[in-house]
Amino acid sequence: MHPDTTPQTAPVGTGLSEVQADVEARRIIADAYRPTAYRDDTPVPAHGDAPAVAQPGRPPMSQGATDASVLMLAGGTTTVMVGGTAAVLMYVSQFADPIVCGLVFGAPTALVLALAQLAKRAKPAPDIHHHYQGPVYQDRRTVNTRTTGVWAKTNNQP
């Protein structure tokens, strides 16, 4: 009913001769050391006009993105510390009011955020100096843009 699927064992003593085994071994070793890629080992110049190549790992980010990610990590850490402290206080006291704890621990955070916004606005705007060579044409047209529709069709009208 079922086909015979048992593997057939090879007869003992039927292998390669010494010469055949030696030839097969040399073929396998030669295949293992056959180059499949080429690597240029010439030294790379210290500078040049070749574009930068992204390195493995985290992708490159701008300085603003790096600063923002550090700020988010610091804010998250601060939130965890404040929340953990409030939770421990409520658990230890067994009758602490969550609203009062929220006000007590939230007020310093709100104060720090307000001071940070105030400090950011207190910085003077940088002076911008443009230096031109040759004739300069300034285009002072205003473009009124209106975007409508589900697929965002934009009509620019000067």
C-alpha positions in Angstrom: 0.0 0.0 0.0 2.7 2.5 0.9 5.8 2.8 -1.2 9.0 1.8 0.3 10.6 5.1 1.5 13.3 3.6 3.7 16.7 4.9 2.5 18.9 2.3 0.8 22.2 1.9 2.6 25.3 2.0 0.4 27.3 -1.2 0.4 30.3 -1.1 2.7 33.6 -0.8 1.1 32.5 1.0 -2.1 34.2 4.4 -1.7 36.6 6.5 -3.7 40.0 5.2 -4.5 43.1 7.1 -3.1 43.6 8.9 -6.4 39.9 9.8 -6.7 39.8 11.0 -3.1 42.9 13.1 -3.6 41.5 14.8 -6.7 38.1 15.4 -5.0 39.9 16.9 -2.0 41.9 19.3 -4.1 38.8 20.3 -6.0 36.9 21.1 -2.8 39.8 23.1 -1.4 40.3 25.0 -4.6 36.5 25.9 -4.7 36.7 27.1 -1.0 39.5 29.5 -1.8 38.1 30.8 -5.1 37.5 34.6 -4.7 33.8 35.6 -5.0 34.4 39.3 -4.4 37.1 41.8 -4.9 38.4 44.2 -2.3 40.4 47.3 -3.3 43.1 47.8 -0.6 44.5 51.0 -2.0 44.7 53.7 0.6 41.8 56.2 0.7 42.8 59.8 0.2 42.4 62.1 3.2 40.0 64.4 1.3 38.3 64.4 -2.0 35.1 65.1 -3.9 33.4 61.7 -3.3 30.1 61.9 -1.4 29.8 60.7 2.1 28.6 57.1 2.6 26.2 56.3 5.4 27.8 54.1 8.0 26.1 51.1 9.6 24.2 51.7 12.9 22.0 54.7 13.7 21.3 56.9 10.7 22.9 60.3 10.6 20.8 63.1 12.1 21.0 66.8 12.0 22.2 68.7 15.1 18.6 69.9 15.7 17.3 66.4 15.6 20.0 65.2 18.0 19.2 68.1 20.4 15.5 67.3 20.2 16.0 63.6 20.9 18.2 64.4 23.9 15.5 66.9 25.2 12.8 64.2 24.8 14.9 61.6 26.6 15.6 64.1 29.5 11.9 65.0 29.7 10.8 61.4 29.7 13.3 60.6 32.5 12.2 63.5 34.5 8.5 62.5 34.1 9.3 58.9 35.3 11.2 60.2 38.3 8.4 62.6 39.3 5.7 60.1 38.8 7.7 57.4 40.6 8.2 59.6 43.6 4.5 60.5 43.7 3.6 56.8 43.5 5.9 55.8 46.3 4.7 58.7 48.4 1.0 57.7 47.9 1.8 54.0 48.6 3.8 54.7 51.7 1.3 57.1 53.3 -1.7 54.9 52.4 -4.0 57.9 52.4 -2.2 60.6 50.3 -4.6 62.5 48.0 -3.6 62.0 44.3 -4.8 65.5 43.4 -2.6 67.1 46.1 0.4 64.9 45.0 -0.2 65.9 41.4 -0.2 69.6 42.3 2.9 69.3 44.5 4.9 67.3 42.0 3.5 69.0 38.9 4.2 72.6 40.0 8.0 72.4 39.8 7.7 70.7 36.4 5.4 73.5 35.1 7.7 76.1 36.6 10.8 74.6 34.8 9.0 74.4 31.5 7.8 78.0 31.8 11.3 79.2 32.7 12.7 77.3 29.7 10.3 79.0 27.3 11.1 82.3 28.8 14.9 81.7 28.4 14.3 80.7 24.8 12.5 83.9 24.0 15.0 86.0 25.9 17.8 85.2 23.4 18.4 88.1 20.9 17.8 87.4 17.3 21.0 86.9 15.3 22.1 89.6 13.0 21.9 88.5 9.4 24.3 90.1 6.9 24.1 89.3 3.2 27.1 90.1 1.0 26.4 90.1 -2.7 28.7 90.6 -5.7 27.2 91.8 -9.0 23.7 93.0 -9.8 20.9 92.0 -7.4 17.3 91.7 -8.3 14.8 91.4 -5.5 11.4 89.8 -6.3 8.8 91.1 -3.9 5.8 89.2 -5.3 3.4 87.6 -2.9 2.0 84.1 -3.8 -1.4 83.2 -2.5 -1.8 79.5 -2.1 -5.0 77.6 -1.7 -5.0 73.9 -1.1 -8.3 72.1 -1.5 -9.7 68.6 -2.1 -9.1 65.1 -0.8 -5.9 64.8 -2.8 -4.6 68.3 -1.9 -4.7 70.1 -5.2 -2.7 73.4 -4.8 -3.4 76.4 -7.0 -0.7 79.1 -6.8 -1.8 82.6 -8.0 0.7 85.4 -8.1 
